[in-house]
Structures are given as structure tokens and as C-alpha cells.
Amino acid sequence: MKIGLIELNTEWESREVNYDKALPLIELAASAGCDLVVLPEMFNSGFSMNIDLIGEDINGSANLFLSDSARRYRMNIIAGFPVKDKGKKKGRNIAAVYNREGIRIAEYAKIHPFSPLKEDLFYEPGTDTVIFSIDGIPSSVFICFDLRFPEVFRKVAKDVQMIYVIANWPSSRIDHWRTLLKARAIENQSFVIGVNRKGIDGNDIHYPGDSCIFNPIGEEIKLFQEAGDLLIGIIEPGDVINIRSRYPFLET
């Protein structure tokens, strides 16, 4: 399975600009033969609390852009964007999953909003994990601060082979990012794919990218740089079954 990781340098609170930035990278991933492309948390806005400006209906412009891109390039897509449901005061920070036909097959709302930056005051926490299939491979997804809570990962571990984590994870704590991704891979015997944004946001917070993939025993998968903001990794999902049969830790 070939996975494209897009480390988008997100333009602050500017949907259309970010769609224009993301599209050529999605197209490049498709031309490189990727089965799936993954974009960061809040790819079309940045990690903004201005939910009245950036939030939109679940079927709004972000959904249309991602659905159309998946269908046009016959490629699975996972991406995060802010949603504001009609009649609700707070938004939802979600990850959405699209299959090769452009159908949204799953959506996940961040269970653990980042309270140190008051995300919990502007976004409702999600209530449950999700499991979905990417080309027949059982998978799940989490968002940024969720990474610090191993219990939500363990909840899905036995039922999935791939776990995706999309983020706006700052440079100041990037060592935690890599350490926690590796730990989640080892303890859950799953591939863990972390995709982080690049650049500086509207709050002057710097993000380094540093997206990475760890296999079920915590080894880092080599990534190839297809373009400045696109990394590609190749994995064998069957490795999960082999590792779990040799070391059935999850059954204890």
C-alpha cells in the first residue's frame, strides 16, 4: 500500500487558498500511484478558534473539495476540517474519510480538544472512536492531542491494522510527537501514520511537519520526498497479522 502524506503549509483561515495549495499535491500523489493521501488537522483553516468564520456544514466546501478530489483521482483521502452544525454554538474538529468513489465513509470528531489553548471552549469533544475500511484494510483515525491518551487507541487496536493521526503539532514539542507515535505503534501492534502541517500559523506558532510512519514493532518506515510538501511511504498491511500471531500481546 502506497500512502501520500501531505505536510501542508496551511494559510490562516483561508479555505480557497488552502484548496489551491492542496490540489496539486493530491494530484501529484495520484500520479505517483498512491492508494491513499492524508492531509493534516484543519487543513483548510489552520488551528483557529474562530469557529464562526471557519466552521461550515459537514457537507460544505471542504467536503465537496475532498469528495471531488477522491473521485477525480480514484484515490482514498483522509483530512481534517472544522465543522459548525446549524443551531450549535460550538464547532467540531473532525477527520473525514473518503473512498475512491468520493463517498465519505467515516467521520471522527476529536475526543480530546486541546484545553491549554482553550479548544474545548470552541469545539465540542467527540464521543466515540471510529473504524472504517481503506481498500479492505480496517483502520481508525485520531486527531493531534488525542495522541497523548493511549486508552482511546487501545479501544480500537484489536479491530484495526492502521491508525492515522492528523495534527497541528508545534515544533516546541516535536520530540513528544515522534515518541508517542512510536509508542502507540508498539503497544497496539499497528501501523501508525502521523501527518503534521508545516509553517507558521496566525498565532505565530511554528510547525515542522515531521510526518512519519511506524510499523507494528515501532520501526520507522522510510519515506520518499516526492515534492516539498509530499512524502510517500510504502507499507505491507499483512505485517500486522504476522506480528500479532508471533507476539499475541493484545490477547492477554
C-alpha atoms as an extended CHARMM CRD file, in Angstrom:
* protein
*
       252  EXT
         1         1  MET       CA              0.0000000000        0.0000000000        0.0000000000  PROA      1               0.0000000000
         2         2  LYS       CA              1.3870000000        3.3890000000       -1.0060000000  PROA      2               0.0000000000
         3         3  ILE       CA              0.4480000000        6.3220000000        1.2420000000  PROA      3               0.0000000000
         4         4  GLY       CA              0.9500000000       10.0190000000        0.4870000000  PROA      4               0.0000000000
         5         5  LEU       CA              1.4990000000       12.3250000000        3.4830000000  PROA      5               0.0000000000
         6         6  ILE       CA              0.8220000000       15.9870000000        2.7110000000  PROA      6               0.0000000000
         7         7  GLU       CA              2.5450000000       18.4010000000        5.1170000000  PROA      7               0.0000000000
         8         8  LEU       CA              0.5020000000       21.3960000000        4.0540000000  PROA      8               0.0000000000
         9         9  ASN       CA              1.7300000000       24.8810000000        4.9230000000  PROA      9               0.0000000000
        10        10  THR       CA             -1.7900000000       25.9780000000        5.7500000000  PROA      10              0.0000000000
        11        11  GLU       CA             -2.8230000000       29.5570000000        5.0510000000  PROA      11              0.0000000000
        12        12  TRP       CA             -4.5080000000       31.0240000000        8.1240000000  PROA      12              0.0000000000
        13        13  GLU       CA             -8.3100000000       30.9770000000        7.9340000000  PROA      13              0.0000000000
        14        14  SER       CA             -8.3020000000       30.9130000000        4.1190000000  PROA      14              0.0000000000
        15        15  ARG       CA            -10.2700000000       27.9950000000        2.7080000000  PROA      15              0.0000000000
        16        16  GLU       CA             -9.9120000000       28.6480000000       -1.0040000000  PROA      16              0.0000000000
        17        17  VAL       CA             -6.1830000000       29.3600000000       -0.7790000000  PROA      17              0.0000000000
        18        18  ASN       CA             -5.6910000000       26.0650000000        1.0230000000  PROA      18              0.0000000000
        19        19  TYR       CA             -7.7180000000       24.1430000000       -1.5320000000  PROA      19              0.0000000000
        20        20  ASP       CA             -5.4760000000       25.6500000000       -4.2150000000  PROA      20              0.0000000000
        21        21  LYS       CA             -2.4020000000       24.5770000000       -2.2380000000  PROA      21              0.0000000000
        22        22  ALA       CA             -3.6510000000       21.0640000000       -1.5720000000  PROA      22              0.0000000000
        23        23  LEU       CA             -4.9470000000       20.1780000000       -5.0370000000  PROA      23              0.0000000000
        24        24  PRO       CA             -1.6120000000       19.9370000000       -6.9130000000  PROA      24              0.0000000000
        25        25  LEU       CA             -0.1820000000       17.8320000000       -4.0770000000  PROA      25              0.0000000000
        26        26  ILE       CA             -3.1700000000       15.4790000000       -4.2310000000  PROA      26              0.0000000000
        27        27  GLU       CA             -2.7210000000       15.2720000000       -7.9970000000  PROA      27              0.0000000000
        28        28  LEU       CA              0.9860000000       14.5570000000       -7.5640000000  PROA      28              0.0000000000
        29        29  ALA       CA              0.2280000000       11.7860000000       -5.0700000000  PROA      29              0.0000000000
        30        30  ALA       CA             -2.1980000000       10.2530000000       -7.5380000000  PROA      30              0.0000000000
        31        31  SER       CA              0.3310000000       10.4040000000      -10.3760000000  PROA      31              0.0000000000
        32        32  ALA       CA              2.8560000000        8.6780000000       -8.0760000000  PROA      32              0.0000000000
        33        33  GLY       CA              0.4160000000        5.7890000000       -7.6620000000  PROA      33              0.0000000000
        34        34  CYS       CA             -0.6810000000        6.4390000000       -4.0830000000  PROA      34              0.0000000000
        35        35  ASP       CA             -3.6360000000        4.4320000000       -2.8150000000  PROA      35              0.0000000000
        36        36  LEU       CA             -4.3400000000        6.9890000000       -0.1050000000  PROA      36              0.0000000000
        37        37  VAL       CA             -3.4240000000       10.5720000000        0.6550000000  PROA      37              0.0000000000
        38        38  VAL       CA             -3.6150000000       12.0890000000        4.1500000000  PROA      38              0.0000000000
        39        39  LEU       CA             -3.8330000000       15.8170000000        4.9650000000  PROA      39              0.0000000000
        40        40  PRO       CA             -3.3540000000       17.4190000000        8.4090000000  PROA      40              0.0000000000
        41        41  GLU       CA             -5.8280000000       18.5030000000       11.0520000000  PROA      41              0.0000000000
        42        42  MET       CA             -7.8420000000       21.5670000000        9.9810000000  PROA      42              0.0000000000
        43        43  PHE       CA             -6.0870000000       21.5360000000        6.6170000000  PROA      43              0.0000000000
        44        44  ASN       CA             -8.2590000000       24.3080000000        5.1900000000  PROA      44              0.0000000000
        45        45  SER       CA             -8.0340000000       26.8250000000        8.0560000000  PROA      45              0.0000000000
        46        46  GLY       CA             -5.2050000000       26.1750000000       10.4940000000  PROA      46              0.0000000000
        47        47  PHE       CA             -5.7360000000       25.5920000000       14.2080000000  PROA      47              0.0000000000
        48        48  SER       CA             -8.0530000000       28.5610000000       14.6740000000  PROA      48              0.0000000000
        49        49  MET       CA            -10.6480000000       29.1020000000       17.3860000000  PROA      49              0.0000000000
        50        50  ASN       CA            -12.5920000000       31.4650000000       15.1320000000  PROA      50              0.0000000000
        51        51  ILE       CA            -15.2800000000       28.8780000000       14.5540000000  PROA      51              0.0000000000
        52        52  ASP       CA            -17.8940000000       31.3800000000       13.3550000000  PROA      52              0.0000000000
        53        53  LEU       CA            -15.5820000000       32.2400000000       10.4500000000  PROA      53              0.0000000000
        54        54  ILE       CA            -14.0140000000       28.9040000000        9.5510000000  PROA      54              0.0000000000
        55        55  GLY       CA            -16.7450000000       26.4600000000       10.5370000000  PROA      55              0.0000000000
        56        56  GLU       CA            -19.1790000000       25.1650000000        7.9340000000  PROA      56              0.0000000000
        57        57  ASP       CA            -21.7410000000       22.4510000000        7.3890000000  PROA      57              0.0000000000
        58        58  ILE       CA            -20.3820000000       18.9060000000        7.1760000000  PROA      58              0.0000000000
        59        59  ASN       CA            -21.4160000000       18.9120000000        3.5030000000  PROA      59              0.0000000000
        60        60  GLY       CA            -19.8640000000       22.3200000000        2.7990000000  PROA      60              0.0000000000
        61        61  SER       CA            -16.8610000000       23.3720000000        0.7150000000  PROA      61              0.0000000000
        62        62  ALA       CA            -14.2800000000       21.1370000000        2.4240000000  PROA      62              0.0000000000
        63        63  ASN       CA            -16.4350000000       18.0680000000        1.9060000000  PROA      63              0.0000000000
        64        64  LEU       CA            -17.0470000000       18.9840000000       -1.7280000000  PROA      64              0.0000000000
        65        65  PHE       CA            -13.3540000000       19.5950000000       -2.3740000000  PROA      65              0.0000000000
        66        66  LEU       CA            -12.2420000000       16.3280000000       -0.7740000000  PROA      66              0.0000000000
        67        67  SER       CA            -15.0290000000       14.2440000000       -2.2880000000  PROA      67              0.0000000000
        68        68  ASP       CA            -14.3870000000       15.6230000000       -5.7650000000  PROA      68              0.0000000000
        69        69  SER       CA            -10.6200000000       15.0950000000       -5.4260000000  PROA      69              0.0000000000
        70        70  ALA       CA            -11.0310000000       11.4930000000       -4.2670000000  PROA      70              0.0000000000
        71        71  ARG       CA            -13.4240000000       10.7210000000       -7.1120000000  PROA      71              0.0000000000
        72        72  ARG       CA            -11.3910000000       12.5360000000       -9.7640000000  PROA      72              0.0000000000
        73        73  TYR       CA             -8.1260000000       10.8100000000       -8.8720000000  PROA      73              0.0000000000
        74        74  ARG       CA             -9.6440000000        7.4710000000       -7.7870000000  PROA      74              0.0000000000
        75        75  MET       CA             -7.7750000000        7.6900000000       -4.5110000000  PROA      75              0.0000000000
        76        76  ASN       CA             -8.7310000000        7.3950000000       -0.8350000000  PROA      76              0.0000000000
        77        77  ILE       CA             -8.3830000000       10.6260000000        1.1870000000  PROA      77              0.0000000000
        78        78  ILE       CA             -8.2680000000       11.4010000000        4.9130000000  PROA      78              0.0000000000
        79        79  ALA       CA             -8.3120000000       15.0430000000        6.0010000000  PROA      79              0.0000000000
        80        80  GLY       CA             -9.3270000000       17.2560000000        8.9040000000  PROA      80              0.0000000000
        81        81  PHE       CA            -11.5140000000       20.3570000000        8.8680000000  PROA      81              0.0000000000
        82        82  PRO       CA            -13.7130000000       22.3670000000       11.2640000000  PROA      82              0.0000000000
        83        83  VAL       CA            -17.4750000000       21.8510000000       11.1930000000  PROA      83              0.0000000000
        84        84  LYS       CA            -20.1830000000       24.1330000000       12.5870000000  PROA      84              0.0000000000
        85        85  ASP       CA            -23.5430000000       22.4050000000       12.7830000000  PROA      85              0.0000000000
        86        86  LYS       CA            -26.6260000000       24.5520000000       12.3380000000  PROA      86              0.0000000000
        87        87  GLY       CA            -28.0290000000       25.7740000000       15.6440000000  PROA      87              0.0000000000
        88        88  LYS       CA            -24.9140000000       24.7890000000       17.5970000000  PROA      88              0.0000000000
        89        89  LYS       CA            -22.7430000000       27.2920000000       19.4530000000  PROA      89              0.0000000000
        90        90  LYS       CA            -19.5850000000       25.2110000000       19.3350000000  PROA      90              0.0000000000
        91        91  GLY       CA            -17.9420000000       23.5420000000       16.3690000000  PROA      91              0.0000000000
        92        92  ARG       CA            -16.4440000000       20.1060000000       15.8520000000  PROA      92              0.0000000000
        93        93  ASN       CA            -12.8530000000       19.3850000000       14.8830000000  PROA      93              0.0000000000
        94        94  ILE       CA            -13.2550000000       16.4020000000       12.5880000000  PROA      94              0.0000000000
        95        95  ALA       CA            -11.3630000000       13.9640000000       10.4090000000  PROA      95              0.0000000000
        96        96  ALA       CA            -13.2510000000       12.7810000000        7.3390000000  PROA      96              0.0000000000
        97        97  VAL       CA            -12.5100000000        9.7020000000        5.2340000000  PROA      97              0.0000000000
        98        98  TYR       CA            -13.3450000000        9.3650000000        1.5170000000  PROA      98              0.0000000000
        99        99  ASN       CA            -13.1110000000        6.2810000000       -0.6600000000  PROA      99              0.0000000000
       100       100  ARG       CA            -12.0390000000        6.1290000000       -4.2870000000  PROA      100             0.0000000000
       101       101  GLU       CA            -15.5840000000        6.9210000000       -5.4390000000  PROA      101             0.0000000000
       102       102  GLY       CA            -15.5800000000       10.1600000000       -3.4400000000  PROA      102             0.0000000000
       103       103  ILE       CA            -18.0310000000        8.8360000000       -0.8470000000  PROA      103             0.0000000000
       104       104  ARG       CA            -17.4660000000        9.9860000000        2.7270000000  PROA      104             0.0000000000
       105       105  ILE       CA            -17.3040000000        6.6580000000        4.5260000000  PROA      105             0.0000000000
       106       106  ALA       CA            -16.4280000000        7.8770000000        8.0300000000  PROA      106             0.0000000000
       107       107  GLU       CA            -16.0760000000       10.9600000000       10.1680000000  PROA      107             0.0000000000
       108       108  TYR       CA            -14.4420000000       11.2960000000       13.5490000000  PROA      108             0.0000000000
       109       109  ALA       CA            -14.6630000000       14.2180000000       15.9850000000  PROA      109             0.0000000000
       110       110  LYS       CA            -11.6130000000       14.8940000000       18.1570000000  PROA      110             0.0000000000
       111       111  ILE       CA            -12.2940000000       13.3420000000       21.5610000000  PROA      111             0.0000000000
       112       112  HSD       CA             -9.6940000000       15.4040000000       23.4330000000  PROA      112             0.0000000000
       113       113  PRO       CA             -9.7560000000       19.1140000000       22.4950000000  PROA      113             0.0000000000
       114       114  PHE       CA             -6.5010000000       20.8900000000       23.3620000000  PROA      114             0.0000000000
       115       115  SER       CA             -7.5950000000       22.6920000000       26.5360000000  PROA      115             0.0000000000
       116       116  PRO       CA             -4.2710000000       24.5620000000       27.0630000000  PROA      116             0.0000000000
       117       117  LEU       CA             -5.2310000000       26.6770000000       24.0260000000  PROA      117             0.0000000000
       118       118  LYS       CA             -8.9160000000       26.6690000000       25.0540000000  PROA      118             0.0000000000
       119       119  GLU       CA            -10.0120000000       24.4900000000       22.1470000000  PROA      119             0.0000000000
       120       120  ASP       CA            -12.6080000000       22.9610000000       24.4750000000  PROA      120             0.0000000000
       121       121  LEU       CA            -14.3410000000       26.3680000000       24.7240000000  PROA      121             0.0000000000
       122       122  PHE       CA            -14.9250000000       26.4640000000       20.9680000000  PROA      122             0.0000000000
       123       123  TYR       CA            -15.1870000000       22.8140000000       19.9130000000  PROA      123             0.0000000000
       124       124  GLU       CA            -17.3580000000       20.0450000000       21.3040000000  PROA      124             0.0000000000
       125       125  PRO       CA            -15.4420000000       16.8640000000       22.1390000000  PROA      125             0.0000000000
       126       126  GLY       CA            -16.2220000000       13.7540000000       20.1540000000  PROA      126             0.0000000000
       127       127  THR       CA            -17.9360000000       10.9000000000       21.9490000000  PROA      127             0.0000000000
       128       128  ASP       CA            -16.5430000000        7.7780000000       20.3040000000  PROA      128             0.0000000000
       129       129  THR       CA            -13.8660000000        6.2240000000       18.1340000000  PROA      129             0.0000000000
       130       130  VAL       CA            -14.4520000000        5.1500000000       14.5110000000  PROA      130             0.0000000000
       131       131  ILE       CA            -13.4010000000        2.1450000000       12.4720000000  PROA      131             0.0000000000
       132       132  PHE       CA            -13.5180000000        2.1100000000        8.6950000000  PROA      132             0.0000000000
       133       133  SER       CA            -12.0200000000        0.2000000000        5.7760000000  PROA      133             0.0000000000
       134       134  ILE       CA             -9.4570000000        1.5750000000        3.3250000000  PROA      134             0.0000000000
       135       135  ASP       CA             -9.2670000000       -0.8240000000        0.3670000000  PROA      135             0.0000000000
       136       136  GLY       CA            -10.2700000000       -3.6460000000        2.6980000000  PROA      136             0.0000000000
       137       137  ILE       CA             -7.8180000000       -2.6990000000        5.4700000000  PROA      137             0.0000000000
       138       138  PRO       CA             -9.5090000000       -1.9960000000        8.8330000000  PROA      138             0.0000000000
       139       139  SER       CA             -8.3840000000        1.4110000000       10.0650000000  PROA      139             0.0000000000
       140       140  SER       CA             -9.0320000000        4.2050000000       12.5540000000  PROA      140             0.0000000000
       141       141  VAL       CA             -8.1020000000        7.8710000000       12.9030000000  PROA      141             0.0000000000
       142       142  PHE       CA             -7.3430000000       10.2920000000       15.7310000000  PROA      142             0.0000000000
       143       143  ILE       CA             -6.5170000000       13.9860000000       15.9060000000  PROA      143             0.0000000000
       144       144  CYS       CA             -3.4620000000       15.6620000000       17.4540000000  PROA      144             0.0000000000
       145       145  PHE       CA             -3.9380000000       15.9120000000       21.2770000000  PROA      145             0.0000000000
       146       146  ASP       CA             -5.6840000000       12.5120000000       21.2260000000  PROA      146             0.0000000000
       147       147  LEU       CA             -2.1960000000       11.0720000000       20.7910000000  PROA      147             0.0000000000
       148       148  ARG       CA             -1.4800000000       11.6630000000       24.4820000000  PROA      148             0.0000000000
       149       149  PHE       CA             -4.3520000000        9.3750000000       25.5510000000  PROA      149             0.0000000000
       150       150  PRO       CA             -3.3770000000        5.7290000000       24.9210000000  PROA      150             0.0000000000
       151       151  GLU       CA             -6.7050000000        4.3540000000       26.1300000000  PROA      151             0.0000000000
       152       152  VAL       CA             -8.5840000000        5.5710000000       23.0420000000  PROA      152             0.0000000000
       153       153  PHE       CA             -6.0590000000        3.8420000000       20.7900000000  PROA      153             0.0000000000
       154       154  ARG       CA             -6.3340000000        0.5960000000       22.7320000000  PROA      154             0.0000000000
       155       155  LYS       CA            -10.1130000000        0.7260000000       22.3060000000  PROA      155             0.0000000000
       156       156  VAL       CA             -9.7460000000        0.1260000000       18.5470000000  PROA      156             0.0000000000
       157       157  ALA       CA             -6.4510000000       -1.7800000000       18.4850000000  PROA      157             0.0000000000
       158       158  LYS       CA             -7.7550000000       -5.3360000000       18.1450000000  PROA      158             0.0000000000
       159       159  ASP       CA            -10.0440000000       -4.3810000000       15.2800000000  PROA      159             0.0000000000
       160       160  VAL       CA             -7.6750000000       -2.3540000000       13.0810000000  PROA      160             0.0000000000
       161       161  GLN       CA             -4.3390000000       -2.6770000000       11.3010000000  PROA      161             0.0000000000
       162       162  MET       CA             -3.7610000000        1.0150000000       10.5270000000  PROA      162             0.0000000000
       163       163  ILE       CA             -4.1520000000        4.0420000000       12.7890000000  PROA      163             0.0000000000
       164       164  TYR       CA             -3.8840000000        7.5460000000       11.3600000000  PROA      164             0.0000000000
       165       165  VAL       CA             -3.1030000000       10.6470000000       13.4300000000  PROA      165             0.0000000000
       166       166  ILE       CA             -3.5720000000       14.0490000000       11.7870000000  PROA      166             0.0000000000
       167       167  ALA       CA             -2.2080000000       17.0670000000       13.6060000000  PROA      167             0.0000000000
       168       168  ASN       CA             -1.1520000000       20.6550000000       14.0580000000  PROA      168             0.0000000000
       169       169  TRP       CA              1.7370000000       19.6800000000       16.3670000000  PROA      169             0.0000000000
       170       170  PRO       CA              4.1830000000       22.5130000000       17.1450000000  PROA      170             0.0000000000
       171       171  SER       CA              7.9670000000       22.4290000000       16.8620000000  PROA      171             0.0000000000
       172       172  SER       CA              8.3420000000       23.0920000000       20.5880000000  PROA      172             0.0000000000
       173       173  ARG       CA              7.0080000000       19.5960000000       21.4000000000  PROA      173             0.0000000000
       174       174  ILE       CA              8.0070000000       17.6740000000       18.2920000000  PROA      174             0.0000000000
       175       175  ASP       CA             10.0460000000       15.1060000000       20.2450000000  PROA      175             0.0000000000
       176       176  HSD       CA              6.8260000000       14.1320000000       22.0460000000  PROA      176             0.0000000000
       177       177  TRP       CA              5.1050000000       13.7100000000       18.6760000000  PROA      177             0.0000000000
       178       178  ARG       CA              7.5820000000       11.1490000000       17.3890000000  PROA      178             0.0000000000
       179       179  THR       CA              7.9100000000        9.3510000000       20.7280000000  PROA      179             0.0000000000
       180       180  LEU       CA              4.1650000000        8.9930000000       21.1990000000  PROA      180             0.0000000000
       181       181  LEU       CA              3.5220000000        7.8320000000       17.6270000000  PROA      181             0.0000000000
       182       182  LYS       CA              6.1530000000        5.1420000000       18.0550000000  PROA      182             0.0000000000
       183       183  ALA       CA              4.7240000000        4.1160000000       21.4190000000  PROA      183             0.0000000000
       184       184  ARG       CA              1.1880000000        3.8330000000       20.0350000000  PROA      184             0.0000000000
       185       185  ALA       CA              2.5040000000        1.5940000000       17.2230000000  PROA      185             0.0000000000
       186       186  ILE       CA              4.3650000000       -0.7220000000       19.5910000000  PROA      186             0.0000000000
       187       187  GLU       CA              1.6850000000       -1.0680000000       22.2400000000  PROA      187             0.0000000000
       188       188  ASN       CA             -1.1340000000       -1.5840000000       19.7210000000  PROA      188             0.0000000000
       189       189  GLN       CA              0.8580000000       -3.6450000000       17.1940000000  PROA      189             0.0000000000
       190       190  SER       CA             -0.4670000000       -1.4870000000       14.3740000000  PROA      190             0.0000000000
       191       191  PHE       CA              0.9220000000        0.7340000000       11.6850000000  PROA      191             0.0000000000
       192       192  VAL       CA              0.6690000000        4.3120000000       12.9530000000  PROA      192             0.0000000000
       193       193  ILE       CA              0.7600000000        7.0930000000       10.3730000000  PROA      193             0.0000000000
       194       194  GLY       CA              1.2590000000       10.6280000000       11.6740000000  PROA      194             0.0000000000
       195       195  VAL       CA              0.6780000000       13.6200000000        9.3830000000  PROA      195             0.0000000000
       196       196  ASN       CA              1.5730000000       17.0910000000       10.6430000000  PROA      196             0.0000000000
       197       197  ARG       CA              1.3770000000       20.5020000000        8.9980000000  PROA      197             0.0000000000
       198       198  LYS       CA              4.2650000000       22.8530000000        8.1950000000  PROA      198             0.0000000000
       199       199  GLY       CA              4.6960000000       26.5990000000        8.5380000000  PROA      199             0.0000000000
       200       200  ILE       CA              3.6920000000       29.3630000000       10.9380000000  PROA      200             0.0000000000
       201       201  ASP       CA              0.0590000000       29.9820000000       11.8660000000  PROA      201             0.0000000000
       202       202  GLY       CA             -1.8760000000       33.1090000000       12.7720000000  PROA      202             0.0000000000
       203       203  ASN       CA             -0.7740000000       32.8020000000       16.3910000000  PROA      203             0.0000000000
       204       204  ASP       CA              2.9270000000       32.7220000000       15.4250000000  PROA      204             0.0000000000
       205       205  ILE       CA              3.2090000000       29.0300000000       16.3050000000  PROA      205             0.0000000000
       206       206  HSD       CA              5.7150000000       27.1190000000       14.1670000000  PROA      206             0.0000000000
       207       207  TYR       CA              5.0050000000       23.6350000000       12.8170000000  PROA      207             0.0000000000
       208       208  PRO       CA              7.8260000000       21.4790000000       11.3800000000  PROA      208             0.0000000000
       209       209  GLY       CA              5.9630000000       18.7750000000        9.5190000000  PROA      209             0.0000000000
       210       210  ASP       CA              7.9990000000       15.7390000000       10.6060000000  PROA      210             0.0000000000
       211       211  SER       CA              5.3190000000       13.3330000000        9.4180000000  PROA      211             0.0000000000
       212       212  CYS       CA              6.2490000000        9.6940000000        9.8730000000  PROA      212             0.0000000000
       213       213  ILE       CA              5.0850000000        6.0830000000        9.7580000000  PROA      213             0.0000000000
       214       214  PHE       CA              5.9160000000        3.4050000000       12.3240000000  PROA      214             0.0000000000
       215       215  ASN       CA              5.3440000000       -0.2880000000       11.7740000000  PROA      215             0.0000000000
       216       216  PRO       CA              3.7670000000       -2.6800000000       14.3460000000  PROA      216             0.0000000000
       217       217  ILE       CA              7.0740000000       -3.2020000000       16.1690000000  PROA      217             0.0000000000
       218       218  GLY       CA              7.9360000000        0.5000000000       16.2570000000  PROA      218             0.0000000000
       219       219  GLU       CA             10.3780000000        0.6460000000       13.3550000000  PROA      219             0.0000000000
       220       220  GLU       CA             10.1950000000        3.7940000000       11.2560000000  PROA      220             0.0000000000
       221       221  ILE       CA              9.2480000000        3.3170000000        7.6180000000  PROA      221             0.0000000000
       222       222  LYS       CA             11.4450000000        5.1230000000        5.1280000000  PROA      222             0.0000000000
       223       223  LEU       CA              9.6050000000        7.9700000000        3.4050000000  PROA      223             0.0000000000
       224       224  PHE       CA             10.3990000000        9.3120000000       -0.0410000000  PROA      224             0.0000000000
       225       225  GLN       CA             10.0570000000       13.0210000000       -0.7450000000  PROA      225             0.0000000000
       226       226  GLU       CA              8.0510000000       13.3680000000       -3.9220000000  PROA      226             0.0000000000
       227       227  ALA       CA              7.8230000000       17.1390000000       -3.5630000000  PROA      227             0.0000000000
       228       228  GLY       CA              8.4990000000       19.7030000000       -0.8600000000  PROA      228             0.0000000000
       229       229  ASP       CA              5.2310000000       19.0530000000        0.9970000000  PROA      229             0.0000000000
       230       230  LEU       CA              4.5050000000       15.4840000000       -0.1390000000  PROA      230             0.0000000000
       231       231  LEU       CA              6.0990000000       12.4170000000        1.4160000000  PROA      231             0.0000000000
       232       232  ILE       CA              5.3440000000        8.8590000000        0.2970000000  PROA      232             0.0000000000
       233       233  GLY       CA              5.6220000000        5.6530000000        2.3000000000  PROA      233             0.0000000000
       234       234  ILE       CA              5.0670000000        2.0580000000        1.2200000000  PROA      234             0.0000000000
       235       235  ILE       CA              3.7860000000       -0.4920000000        3.7280000000  PROA      235             0.0000000000
       236       236  GLU       CA              2.6240000000       -4.0950000000        3.8160000000  PROA      236             0.0000000000
       237       237  PRO       CA             -0.5690000000       -4.2610000000        5.9240000000  PROA      237             0.0000000000
       238       238  GLY       CA             -0.1740000000       -8.0210000000        6.3040000000  PROA      238             0.0000000000
       239       239  ASP       CA              2.7650000000       -7.3660000000        8.6100000000  PROA      239             0.0000000000
       240       240  VAL       CA              0.2470000000       -6.6110000000       11.3730000000  PROA      240             0.0000000000
       241       241  ILE       CA             -1.2260000000      -10.1040000000       11.2120000000  PROA      241             0.0000000000
       242       242  ASN       CA              2.2240000000      -11.6860000000       11.1890000000  PROA      242             0.0000000000
       243       243  ILE       CA              3.4540000000       -9.6850000000       14.1920000000  PROA      243             0.0000000000
       244       244  ARG       CA              0.3050000000      -10.3250000000       16.2150000000  PROA      244             0.0000000000
       245       245  SER       CA              0.4250000000      -14.0470000000       15.5310000000  PROA      245             0.0000000000
       246       246  ARG       CA              4.0490000000      -14.2220000000       16.6980000000  PROA      246             0.0000000000
       247       247  TYR       CA              3.5350000000      -11.9550000000       19.7000000000  PROA      247             0.0000000000
       248       248  PRO       CA             -0.1350000000      -12.0900000000       20.7720000000  PROA      248             0.0000000000
       249       249  PHE       CA              0.2070000000       -9.3450000000       23.3970000000  PROA      249             0.0000000000
       250       250  LEU       CA             -3.2060000000       -7.8620000000       22.6320000000  PROA      250             0.0000000000
       251       251  GLU       CA             -4.8780000000      -11.1130000000       23.6430000000  PROA      251             0.0000000000
       252       252  THR       CA             -3.5720000000      -11.0260000000       27.2150000000  PROA      252             0.0000000000
